[in-house]
Amino acid sequence: EVKVVLLAGGSSRIPLVADMVRGELGRPVVSDVHPKHSVAMGAARYGAGVLAANAPSTPATAPAPPAPAPRPAPPAPVPAVAAAATPPAPAAVSKAVVAATAVAATAPAAPAPAKPIQPPPSDSVPPGKPRSQWMLLLVVLLVAAAAVGALVLFTGGDNGTTTDTTAVANTGATNTGATNTTAVADTAATTVTTGGNTVPADPAVAAAEELQNLLQQDLPTATALVGKFVPQLSAKIVGLVEEPITYGSVEILADHMVRRDAYGAILVDGGAFAFEFGGQPMTGWFLSIVPEAFATQEAAAKWCTDRGLASNECFGREFKPAV
């Protein structure tokens, strides 16, 4: 059973190596002052055993001496071990002397191996320390580099650029009186260039411009309806309050676009034609009218009822001449 693990080689000085071996094998680990000498000392011990096995054997009558007790210190030089393994017997002194002489001749000189085998003084500095310091520094640098790489990978970056987008106003329109339809439309604001930068324009200004464009676009169609009866879907003016909506150009445009998309309505300037409301000209009013001509007001109103529109949402009226 393994009781302790002896670490050998320069890598045994790395604390991580000792921890890994101890954790894997479940046994304590030890290391010599010179871990690199463990292999050399083991080779010397093995060589001593080989030499002892090849030495001439003593007569059978020679009593075998007791084996020397193992010492905790490194083994003695090879010649001493070989000589101690086969002590000369009294009856064969000359043969033992010859064998010892042969062993001494084949073994290295005593001073050469004895110097590295002897343990160094306790205050000596291990020769592998500078290398261990460099390896430790290298490990620290690698860990730091890995940490920086992980930080960059998981946090990402920002290029610091911004983009200009077109402003969109979401508005709801509720009609009462002439119309009572709830609708939501997206009104895109145009953009203007100021100081080289494109910025969204005021949505109210952009909606007012779009209303005027629609009036001019639909004017020929409106003129052709003069004197006929038509279905009217909506009538709005800036400042009109229909809780919870106060109508401005954005809300009026949204209200008209719903009817334009659903019924093909055109936009008519109430002040450009002789339309009246409460006996007063409808100057500033925007009318959403279906461009279908009928001979009577009842026929125009029937168009509304055929589509499920109540009288407060749609009604027939005469298209007045231009003023």
Residue frames as qw, qx, qy, qz and C-alpha x, y, z in Angstrom:
[[0.000, 0.889, 0.458, 0.000, 0.00, 0.00, 0.00],
 [0.389, 0.490, -0.027, 0.780, 1.31, 3.45, -0.93],
 [0.418, -0.656, -0.455, 0.434, 1.80, 5.56, 2.18],
 [0.089, -0.808, 0.047, 0.580, 3.46, 8.62, 0.74],
 [0.698, 0.630, 0.236, 0.245, 4.18, 9.96, -2.77],
 [0.481, -0.500, 0.199, 0.691, 7.66, 11.31, -3.48],
 [0.464, 0.868, 0.131, -0.116, 7.59, 14.15, -6.02],
 [0.644, -0.248, 0.381, 0.615, 10.58, 14.24, -8.38],
 [0.425, 0.482, 0.433, 0.632, 11.69, 16.62, -11.08],
 [0.143, 0.044, -0.085, 0.985, 11.63, 20.40, -11.36],
 [0.374, -0.411, -0.428, -0.713, 7.82, 20.51, -11.80],
 [0.558, -0.440, -0.680, 0.181, 7.37, 19.11, -8.28],
 [0.256, -0.162, -0.323, 0.897, 8.14, 22.58, -6.91],
 [0.272, -0.283, -0.309, -0.866, 4.87, 23.96, -8.36],
 [0.318, -0.016, 0.678, -0.662, 2.29, 23.98, -5.52],
 [0.723, 0.216, -0.057, -0.654, -0.50, 23.17, -7.98],
 [0.599, 0.277, -0.741, -0.124, 1.25, 19.91, -8.94],
 [0.090, 0.101, -0.867, 0.480, 1.42, 18.77, -5.32],
 [0.489, 0.128, 0.395, -0.767, -2.25, 19.66, -4.77],
 [0.729, 0.275, -0.335, -0.530, -3.35, 17.76, -7.88],
 [0.491, 0.220, -0.840, 0.073, -1.35, 14.63, -7.00],
 [0.090, -0.036, 0.766, -0.635, -2.56, 14.70, -3.40],
 [0.595, 0.190, 0.212, -0.752, -6.20, 15.10, -4.52],
 [0.704, 0.300, -0.498, -0.408, -5.98, 12.39, -7.20],
 [0.563, 0.163, -0.797, 0.146, -4.21, 9.70, -5.14],
 [0.674, -0.642, -0.160, -0.328, -5.49, 10.58, -1.68],
 [0.843, -0.248, -0.194, 0.436, -1.99, 10.23, -0.19],
 [0.241, -0.910, 0.101, 0.322, 0.39, 12.79, 1.30],
 [0.730, 0.593, -0.055, 0.335, 3.21, 14.01, -0.90],
 [0.541, -0.722, 0.172, 0.395, 6.81, 14.81, 0.00],
 [0.648, 0.716, -0.091, 0.244, 9.75, 16.22, -1.91],
 [0.762, -0.239, -0.083, 0.596, 13.47, 16.36, -1.29],
 [0.162, -0.777, 0.059, 0.606, 15.50, 19.54, -1.08],
 [0.099, 0.453, -0.621, -0.632, 16.78, 18.59, -4.54],
 [0.796, 0.259, 0.379, -0.393, 13.84, 16.92, -6.29],
 [0.638, 0.630, -0.380, -0.224, 15.92, 16.42, -9.42],
 [0.039, 0.520, -0.844, 0.130, 18.30, 14.11, -7.50],
 [0.751, -0.076, 0.500, -0.425, 15.57, 11.57, -6.69],
 [0.888, 0.425, -0.075, -0.157, 15.90, 9.90, -10.09],
 [0.419, 0.649, -0.601, 0.203, 19.70, 9.87, -9.91],
 [0.322, -0.425, 0.731, -0.426, 19.68, 8.43, -6.41],
 [0.869, 0.094, 0.330, -0.356, 17.19, 5.75, -7.44],
 [0.780, 0.548, -0.302, -0.022, 19.39, 4.83, -10.39],
 [0.121, 0.613, -0.712, 0.321, 22.39, 4.59, -8.08],
 [0.614, -0.234, 0.620, -0.428, 20.49, 2.31, -5.71],
 [0.915, 0.309, 0.104, -0.236, 19.39, 0.12, -8.62],
 [0.577, 0.647, -0.487, 0.108, 22.95, -0.04, -9.99],
 [0.200, -0.531, 0.736, -0.369, 24.27, -1.06, -6.60],
 [0.807, -0.028, 0.470, -0.357, 21.83, -3.94, -6.50],
 [0.846, 0.505, -0.144, -0.095, 22.89, -5.10, -9.98],
 [0.299, 0.664, -0.640, 0.246, 26.57, -5.02, -9.03],
 [0.461, -0.379, 0.688, -0.412, 25.87, -6.95, -5.85],
 [0.905, 0.170, 0.257, -0.295, 24.00, -9.62, -7.78],
 [0.771, 0.576, -0.265, 0.062, 26.90, -10.08, -10.20],
 [0.104, -0.724, 0.638, -0.239, 29.59, -10.28, -7.46],
 [0.503, 0.153, -0.850, 0.037, 31.14, -13.77, -6.65],
 [0.739, -0.522, -0.177, -0.387, 29.09, -15.64, -4.12],
 [0.207, -0.596, 0.693, -0.350, 30.60, -16.71, -0.77],
 [0.289, 0.063, -0.955, 0.004, 30.93, -20.38, 0.32],
 [0.587, -0.473, -0.513, -0.410, 27.86, -22.06, 1.74],
 [0.640, -0.344, -0.548, 0.414, 29.56, -22.37, 5.12],
 [0.193, 0.129, -0.183, 0.955, 29.92, -18.61, 5.45],
 [0.023, -0.627, -0.692, 0.358, 27.20, -17.20, 7.68],
 [0.164, 0.653, 0.373, 0.639, 25.18, -14.41, 6.07],
 [0.188, -0.099, -0.390, 0.896, 25.58, -11.18, 7.99],
 [0.129, 0.692, 0.622, -0.342, 22.47, -9.30, 9.04],
 [0.335, 0.643, 0.381, 0.574, 21.19, -6.82, 6.46],
 [0.228, -0.026, -0.234, 0.945, 22.08, -3.25, 7.28],
 [0.085, 0.678, 0.616, -0.391, 19.19, -1.23, 8.67],
 [0.332, 0.650, 0.386, 0.564, 17.78, 1.27, 6.13],
 [0.282, -0.343, -0.224, 0.868, 18.70, 4.85, 6.78],
 [0.266, 0.828, 0.429, -0.243, 16.37, 7.78, 6.11],
 [0.029, -0.758, 0.329, 0.563, 19.26, 9.65, 4.56],
 [0.702, 0.581, -0.307, -0.275, 20.22, 9.03, 0.91],
 [0.986, -0.075, 0.047, 0.139, 22.06, 5.76, 0.30],
 [0.483, -0.652, 0.395, 0.431, 25.81, 5.59, 0.63],
 [0.285, 0.635, -0.537, -0.477, 28.06, 5.72, -2.45],
 [0.890, 0.239, -0.252, -0.294, 27.83, 2.79, -4.84],
 [0.508, 0.393, -0.731, 0.229, 31.17, 1.19, -3.90],
 [0.205, -0.269, 0.704, -0.624, 30.26, 1.14, -0.22],
 [0.785, 0.051, 0.196, -0.585, 26.87, -0.43, -0.92],
 [0.819, 0.338, -0.438, -0.149, 28.35, -3.05, -3.18],
 [0.311, 0.386, -0.777, 0.388, 31.01, -3.95, -0.67],
 [0.392, -0.184, 0.604, -0.670, 28.50, -4.15, 2.19],
 [0.831, 0.112, -0.106, -0.534, 26.18, -6.41, 0.21],
 [0.948, 0.114, -0.291, 0.063, 28.78, -9.23, 0.09],
 [0.338, -0.815, 0.454, -0.127, 31.05, -9.12, 3.13],
 [0.507, 0.444, -0.739, 0.023, 34.08, -11.40, 2.91],
 [0.910, -0.371, -0.093, -0.159, 33.94, -14.68, 4.81],
 [0.461, -0.718, 0.517, 0.068, 36.85, -15.87, 6.94],
 [0.787, -0.035, 0.578, 0.211, 37.40, -18.89, 4.71],
 [0.598, 0.517, 0.415, 0.451, 37.56, -16.90, 1.47],
 [0.201, -0.813, -0.044, 0.545, 39.31, -13.64, 2.28],
 [0.304, -0.283, 0.537, 0.734, 41.41, -13.66, -0.85],
 [0.175, 0.455, 0.752, 0.443, 38.37, -14.17, -3.12],
 [0.073, -0.871, -0.453, 0.177, 36.45, -11.35, -1.39],
 [0.272, -0.659, 0.182, 0.677, 39.41, -9.00, -1.80],
 [0.258, 0.012, 0.681, 0.685, 39.58, -9.82, -5.51],
 [0.068, 0.664, 0.710, 0.224, 35.80, -9.26, -5.89],
 [0.168, -0.866, -0.249, 0.401, 35.95, -5.96, -4.03],
 [0.295, -0.444, 0.391, 0.750, 38.84, -4.88, -6.22],
 [0.201, 0.283, 0.747, 0.566, 36.85, -5.75, -9.37],
 [0.036, -0.813, -0.581, 0.012, 33.79, -3.83, -8.15],
 [0.251, -0.779, -0.015, 0.574, 35.88, -0.82, -7.24],
 [0.313, -0.189, 0.555, 0.747, 37.48, -0.89, -10.69],
 [0.098, 0.459, 0.735, 0.489, 34.13, -0.89, -12.51],
 [0.151, -0.842, -0.489, 0.168, 32.43, 1.74, -10.26],
 [0.251, 0.832, -0.011, 0.495, 33.02, 5.49, -10.66],
 [0.392, 0.232, -0.503, 0.734, 35.48, 7.22, -8.44],
 [0.321, -0.544, -0.690, 0.353, 34.21, 7.87, -4.96],
 [0.103, -0.371, -0.176, 0.906, 34.53, 11.67, -4.89],
 [0.133, -0.067, -0.505, -0.850, 32.49, 12.18, -8.09],
 [0.415, -0.458, -0.678, -0.398, 29.18, 10.49, -7.10],
 [0.409, -0.421, -0.634, 0.503, 29.46, 11.27, -3.40],
 [0.090, -0.107, -0.096, 0.986, 29.18, 15.02, -3.90],
 [0.393, -0.185, -0.343, -0.833, 25.73, 15.14, -5.57],
 [0.575, -0.332, -0.739, -0.113, 24.34, 12.36, -3.41],
 [0.326, -0.248, -0.586, 0.700, 25.12, 13.99, -0.08],
 [0.050, -0.855, -0.512, -0.066, 22.26, 16.24, 1.09],
 [0.302, 0.553, -0.073, 0.773, 23.16, 19.92, 0.89],
 [0.154, -0.099, -0.549, 0.816, 23.28, 22.19, 3.93],
 [0.042, 0.650, 0.731, -0.204, 19.94, 23.31, 5.29],
 [0.033, 0.768, 0.118, -0.629, 20.55, 26.96, 4.39],
 [0.255, -0.108, 0.645, 0.713, 21.30, 26.24, 0.71],
 [0.483, 0.444, 0.058, -0.753, 18.96, 27.67, -1.99],
 [0.736, 0.253, 0.627, 0.047, 17.34, 25.09, -4.30],
 [0.245, -0.219, 0.522, 0.787, 18.74, 25.44, -7.82],
 [0.107, 0.450, 0.772, 0.436, 15.27, 25.23, -9.38],
 [0.052, -0.662, -0.487, 0.567, 13.86, 28.30, -7.61],
 [0.065, 0.426, -0.244, -0.869, 14.55, 30.86, -10.38],
 [0.142, -0.085, -0.817, -0.553, 12.81, 28.61, -12.91],
 [0.117, -0.533, -0.822, 0.164, 9.82, 28.16, -10.59],
 [0.009, -0.590, -0.230, 0.774, 9.51, 31.92, -10.22],
 [0.134, 0.246, -0.512, -0.812, 9.42, 32.36, -13.99],
 [0.170, -0.268, -0.904, -0.288, 6.81, 29.63, -14.36],
 [0.086, -0.595, -0.659, 0.452, 4.66, 31.22, -11.65],
 [0.056, 0.501, -0.062, -0.862, 4.92, 34.60, -13.38],
 [0.148, 0.047, -0.740, -0.654, 3.91, 33.00, -16.68],
 [0.137, -0.445, -0.885, 0.011, 0.85, 31.38, -15.08],
 [0.030, -0.615, -0.405, 0.676, -0.21, 34.72, -13.55],
 [0.107, 0.367, -0.347, -0.856, 0.11, 36.47, -16.92],
 [0.157, -0.143, -0.868, -0.449, -1.94, 33.77, -18.66],
 [0.105, -0.559, -0.777, 0.271, -4.70, 34.00, -16.05],
 [0.017, 0.581, 0.141, -0.802, -4.79, 37.80, -16.39],
 [0.130, 0.200, -0.590, -0.771, -4.99, 37.57, -20.19],
 [0.148, -0.324, -0.912, -0.202, -7.83, 35.05, -19.97],
 [0.057, -0.610, -0.593, 0.523, -9.74, 37.31, -17.57],
 [0.089, 0.484, -0.143, -0.858, -9.40, 40.31, -19.89],
 [0.149, 0.023, -0.787, -0.599, -10.51, 38.24, -22.87],
 [0.119, -0.464, -0.876, 0.060, -13.58, 36.96, -21.03],
 [0.005, -0.599, -0.350, 0.721, -14.47, 40.50, -19.95],
 [0.155, 0.356, -0.394, -0.833, -14.32, 41.78, -23.53],
 [0.140, -0.115, -0.906, -0.382, -16.24, 38.76, -24.86],
 [0.147, -0.529, -0.824, 0.139, -19.16, 38.97, -22.43],
 [0.027, -0.648, -0.304, 0.698, -19.51, 42.74, -22.08],
 [0.487, 0.631, 0.485, 0.360, -19.19, 43.58, -25.76],
 [0.296, -0.218, 0.036, 0.929, -18.81, 47.14, -26.93],
 [0.268, 0.824, 0.436, -0.243, -20.69, 50.19, -28.12],
 [0.561, 0.298, 0.303, 0.710, -19.67, 51.93, -31.30],
 [0.163, -0.476, -0.224, 0.835, -21.10, 55.16, -29.99],
 [0.034, -0.100, -0.514, -0.851, -23.12, 55.86, -33.14],
 [0.330, 0.430, 0.592, -0.597, -26.68, 57.12, -33.20],
 [0.154, 0.283, 0.734, 0.598, -29.25, 57.10, -35.92],
 [0.295, 0.148, 0.101, -0.938, -31.96, 59.51, -36.84],
 [0.135, 0.343, 0.926, 0.076, -35.45, 58.08, -37.10],
 [0.195, -0.345, -0.381, -0.835, -38.65, 59.47, -38.51],
 [0.223, 0.035, 0.624, -0.748, -41.06, 60.54, -35.81],
 [0.306, -0.309, -0.786, -0.439, -44.45, 58.82, -35.84],
 [0.310, -0.105, 0.407, -0.853, -47.46, 60.15, -34.00],
 [0.183, -0.296, -0.930, -0.115, -50.13, 57.64, -33.00],
 [0.258, -0.002, 0.210, -0.943, -53.42, 59.48, -32.64],
 [0.078, 0.395, 0.915, -0.029, -57.00, 58.42, -32.00],
 [0.211, -0.066, -0.174, -0.960, -60.04, 60.23, -33.40],
 [0.089, 0.420, 0.871, -0.241, -63.60, 60.00, -32.08],
 [0.115, -0.208, -0.373, -0.897, -66.45, 61.57, -34.02],
 [0.112, 0.481, 0.750, -0.441, -69.79, 62.72, -32.61],
 [0.339, 0.601, 0.074, -0.720, -72.68, 64.54, -34.27],
 [0.625, 0.546, -0.341, -0.442, -72.04, 64.03, -37.96],
 [0.736, 0.260, -0.625, 0.029, -69.78, 61.01, -37.32],
 [0.642, -0.599, 0.353, -0.322, -69.02, 58.76, -34.34],
 [0.945, 0.202, -0.227, 0.118, -66.28, 56.37, -35.47],
 [0.523, -0.754, 0.374, 0.134, -63.22, 55.61, -33.30],
 [0.853, 0.472, -0.082, 0.205, -60.03, 55.11, -35.28],
 [0.535, -0.689, 0.319, 0.371, -56.27, 55.07, -34.87],
 [0.736, 0.650, 0.006, 0.189, -53.83, 56.02, -37.62],
 [0.684, -0.360, 0.126, 0.622, -50.08, 56.46, -37.89],
 [0.308, 0.949, 0.060, 0.040, -49.04, 59.92, -39.08],
 [0.787, -0.049, 0.051, 0.613, -45.40, 60.14, -40.19],
 [0.070, -0.938, 0.006, 0.339, -43.68, 63.47, -39.69],
 [0.697, 0.645, -0.083, 0.302, -41.38, 64.73, -42.38],
 [0.703, -0.430, -0.029, 0.566, -37.78, 65.64, -41.63],
 [0.236, 0.966, -0.051, 0.095, -35.87, 68.87, -42.07],
 [0.788, 0.124, -0.166, 0.580, -32.14, 69.55, -42.33],
 [0.213, -0.966, 0.032, -0.140, -30.62, 72.00, -39.85],
 [0.233, -0.808, 0.541, 0.011, -26.89, 72.61, -39.64],
 [0.353, 0.432, -0.816, -0.151, -26.18, 69.45, -41.61],
 [0.130, 0.000, 0.938, -0.322, -28.24, 67.26, -39.23],
 [0.425, -0.259, -0.611, -0.615, -31.56, 65.68, -40.23],
 [0.105, 0.064, 0.736, -0.666, -34.12, 66.01, -37.44],
 [0.030, 0.535, 0.835, 0.126, -37.84, 65.20, -37.30],
 [0.089, -0.350, -0.137, -0.922, -40.15, 68.16, -38.02],
 [0.354, 0.017, 0.523, -0.775, -43.04, 69.23, -35.80],
 [0.173, 0.266, 0.942, 0.113, -45.79, 66.59, -36.27],
 [0.238, 0.715, 0.485, -0.444, -48.51, 69.28, -36.24],
 [0.160, 0.679, -0.320, -0.641, -46.79, 71.24, -39.01],
 [0.042, -0.185, 0.898, 0.397, -46.23, 68.09, -41.05],
 [0.220, 0.442, 0.862, -0.113, -49.89, 67.04, -40.64],
 [0.244, 0.754, 0.214, -0.571, -51.14, 70.49, -41.67],
 [0.112, 0.530, -0.586, -0.603, -49.01, 70.33, -44.81],
 [0.102, 0.057, 0.970, 0.214, -50.36, 66.87, -45.64],
 [0.272, 0.609, 0.650, -0.364, -53.95, 68.11, -45.20],
 [0.251, 0.732, -0.122, -0.622, -53.34, 70.90, -47.71],
 [0.010, 0.326, -0.827, -0.458, -51.78, 68.43, -50.15],
 [0.193, 0.303, 0.933, -0.011, -54.85, 66.19, -49.93],
 [0.284, 0.707, 0.365, -0.536, -57.19, 69.16, -50.48],
 [0.219, 0.635, -0.427, -0.605, -55.35, 70.10, -53.68],
 [0.061, -0.142, 0.950, 0.271, -55.22, 66.47, -54.82],
 [0.164, 0.425, 0.884, -0.109, -58.97, 65.91, -54.30],
 [0.183, 0.484, 0.113, -0.848, -60.15, 69.31, -55.61],
 [0.301, 0.166, -0.622, -0.704, -60.93, 68.13, -59.19],
 [0.240, -0.259, -0.934, -0.056, -63.00, 65.22, -57.86],
 [0.020, -0.487, -0.593, 0.640, -64.84, 67.50, -55.44],
 [0.203, 0.357, -0.163, -0.897, -65.66, 70.03, -58.15],
 [0.296, -0.013, -0.798, -0.525, -67.27, 67.29, -60.27],
 [0.197, -0.377, -0.883, 0.201, -69.70, 66.50, -57.41],
 [0.115, 0.161, 0.201, -0.959, -71.23, 70.00, -57.21],
 [0.566, 0.043, -0.190, -0.801, -75.05, 69.87, -57.28],
 [0.676, -0.046, -0.717, -0.164, -75.21, 66.15, -56.44],
 [0.701, -0.592, 0.171, -0.358, -76.11, 64.44, -53.17],
 [0.559, 0.403, -0.679, 0.253, -73.22, 62.66, -51.46],
 [0.783, -0.519, -0.331, 0.091, -72.60, 60.73, -48.20],
 [0.071, 0.770, -0.405, 0.489, -70.66, 62.78, -45.65],
 [0.806, -0.158, -0.532, 0.206, -68.62, 60.79, -43.11],
 [0.579, -0.467, -0.293, 0.601, -66.89, 63.42, -41.01],
 [0.160, 0.855, 0.074, 0.488, -66.45, 67.17, -40.43],
 [0.698, -0.472, -0.214, 0.495, -63.57, 68.45, -38.28],
 [0.191, 0.889, -0.068, 0.410, -61.97, 71.82, -37.49],
 [0.511, 0.205, -0.528, 0.646, -58.84, 72.68, -35.49],
 [0.136, -0.230, 0.440, -0.857, -59.81, 73.25, -31.85],
 [0.728, -0.244, -0.335, -0.547, -62.92, 71.06, -31.95],
 [0.178, -0.322, 0.813, -0.451, -63.37, 69.27, -28.62],
 [0.837, -0.119, -0.341, -0.410, -64.98, 65.86, -28.52],
 [0.481, -0.592, 0.583, -0.279, -64.09, 64.34, -25.18],
 [0.568, -0.709, 0.049, 0.414, -61.50, 63.12, -24.62],
 [0.630, 0.173, 0.340, 0.676, -60.00, 64.45, -27.87],
 [0.089, 0.851, 0.032, -0.516, -59.14, 68.02, -28.78],
 [0.788, 0.448, 0.327, 0.266, -58.62, 68.05, -32.53],
 [0.122, -0.747, 0.349, 0.553, -55.55, 69.50, -34.14],
 [0.529, 0.583, -0.455, -0.417, -54.08, 68.92, -37.57],
 [0.050, 0.305, -0.951, 0.019, -52.60, 65.57, -36.49],
 [0.382, 0.202, 0.809, -0.398, -55.93, 64.25, -35.16],
 [0.589, 0.566, 0.087, -0.570, -57.91, 65.56, -38.17],
 [0.391, 0.528, -0.682, -0.321, -55.50, 63.89, -40.60],
 [0.089, -0.128, 0.976, -0.151, -55.72, 60.61, -38.69],
 [0.505, 0.360, 0.578, -0.530, -59.54, 60.76, -38.66],
 [0.584, 0.601, -0.173, -0.518, -59.70, 61.37, -42.41],
 [0.222, 0.465, -0.832, -0.206, -57.17, 58.67, -43.33],
 [0.350, 0.053, 0.896, -0.268, -59.29, 56.02, -41.61],
 [0.582, 0.561, 0.403, -0.430, -62.29, 56.94, -43.78],
 [0.381, 0.689, -0.455, -0.416, -60.16, 57.37, -46.86],
 [0.015, 0.324, -0.942, -0.084, -58.79, 53.85, -46.48],
 [0.349, 0.201, 0.865, -0.300, -62.15, 52.26, -45.58],
 [0.451, 0.663, 0.551, -0.231, -64.54, 54.03, -47.99],
 [0.512, 0.328, 0.392, 0.690, -62.36, 55.89, -50.51],
 [0.063, -0.916, -0.338, 0.206, -63.37, 59.27, -49.04],
 [0.470, 0.504, 0.028, 0.724, -61.93, 62.53, -50.37],
 [0.340, -0.495, -0.364, 0.712, -60.95, 65.59, -48.32],
 [0.148, 0.722, 0.417, 0.532, -62.91, 68.77, -49.02],
 [0.200, -0.036, -0.291, 0.935, -62.29, 72.33, -47.76],
 [0.014, 0.682, 0.716, -0.150, -65.66, 73.41, -46.34],
 [0.044, -0.741, -0.091, 0.664, -64.74, 77.09, -46.78],
 [0.107, -0.244, 0.617, 0.740, -63.94, 76.65, -50.49],
 [0.176, -0.360, -0.783, -0.477, -67.54, 75.60, -51.16],
 [0.346, -0.401, 0.002, -0.848, -70.83, 77.03, -49.92],
 [0.570, -0.307, -0.756, 0.101, -71.28, 74.55, -47.09],
 [0.272, -0.579, 0.191, -0.744, -72.93, 75.89, -43.93],
 [0.506, -0.240, -0.782, 0.274, -73.24, 74.72, -40.33],
 [0.219, -0.628, -0.538, 0.518, -75.73, 76.45, -38.05],
 [0.250, 0.929, 0.273, -0.015, -76.27, 79.12, -40.70],
 [0.186, -0.862, 0.362, 0.302, -72.54, 79.97, -40.80],
 [0.676, 0.596, -0.428, -0.073, -69.99, 79.22, -43.54],
 [0.942, -0.302, 0.083, 0.120, -67.84, 76.20, -42.77],
 [0.370, 0.814, -0.382, 0.231, -64.57, 78.08, -43.17],
 [0.101, -0.601, 0.737, -0.292, -61.63, 76.03, -41.80],
 [0.820, -0.084, 0.464, -0.325, -63.63, 72.79, -41.70],
 [0.112, 0.361, -0.867, -0.324, -62.26, 69.61, -43.24],
 [0.809, 0.114, 0.198, -0.542, -65.00, 67.36, -44.69],
 [0.204, -0.206, 0.935, 0.206, -64.59, 63.66, -45.43],
 [0.670, 0.375, 0.103, -0.632, -67.01, 62.92, -48.29],
 [0.638, 0.067, 0.744, 0.188, -67.63, 59.75, -50.30],
 [0.127, 0.419, -0.405, -0.803, -67.16, 60.65, -54.00],
 [0.108, 0.299, 0.911, 0.263, -70.37, 58.91, -55.16],
 [0.248, 0.028, -0.062, -0.966, -73.16, 61.09, -56.62],
 [0.091, 0.411, 0.902, -0.098, -76.84, 60.39, -55.92],
 [0.040, -0.499, -0.470, -0.727, -79.98, 62.05, -57.30],
 [0.492, -0.721, -0.216, -0.438, -81.64, 62.48, -53.89],
 [0.172, -0.609, 0.589, -0.502, -80.61, 62.96, -50.29],
 [0.864, -0.202, 0.302, -0.350, -82.45, 59.78, -49.35],
 [0.919, 0.343, -0.177, 0.080, -80.42, 57.75, -51.84],
 [0.323, 0.628, -0.531, 0.468, -77.19, 59.12, -50.40],
 [0.494, -0.471, 0.505, -0.528, -78.38, 58.30, -46.87],
 [0.974, 0.023, 0.051, -0.219, -79.25, 54.77, -48.00],
 [0.653, 0.514, -0.486, 0.272, -75.60, 54.31, -48.95],
 [0.109, -0.534, 0.617, -0.568, -74.80, 54.88, -45.28],
 [0.755, -0.206, 0.386, -0.488, -77.40, 52.49, -43.90],
 [0.922, 0.291, -0.231, -0.109, -76.45, 49.79, -46.39],
 [0.560, 0.432, -0.568, 0.421, -73.01, 49.77, -44.76],
 [0.651, -0.471, -0.548, 0.232, -74.30, 49.69, -41.21],
 [0.291, 0.103, -0.225, 0.924, -73.42, 53.33, -40.47],
 [0.088, -0.685, -0.634, 0.347, -75.77, 55.19, -38.13],
 [0.215, 0.875, 0.310, 0.304, -77.18, 58.62, -38.97],
 [0.314, -0.932, 0.143, 0.107, -74.77, 60.29, -36.56],
 [0.635, -0.353, 0.513, 0.458, -71.86, 58.63, -38.38],
 [0.211, 0.015, 0.655, 0.726, -72.93, 59.15, -41.99],
 [0.344, 0.659, 0.510, -0.432, -75.68, 61.17, -43.68],
 [0.482, 0.457, 0.509, 0.547, -76.63, 62.43, -47.16],
 [0.048, -0.778, -0.144, 0.609, -76.18, 66.09, -48.10],
 [0.589, 0.781, 0.172, 0.113, -76.01, 68.26, -51.19],
 [0.650, -0.146, 0.127, 0.735, -72.57, 69.14, -52.46],
 [0.078, 0.911, 0.198, -0.352, -72.55, 72.94, -52.62],
 [0.631, 0.694, 0.034, 0.344, -70.93, 74.99, -55.38],
 [0.622, -0.040, -0.172, 0.763, -67.57, 76.68, -55.00],
 [0.128, -0.925, -0.268, 0.238, -67.41, 80.18, -53.52]]
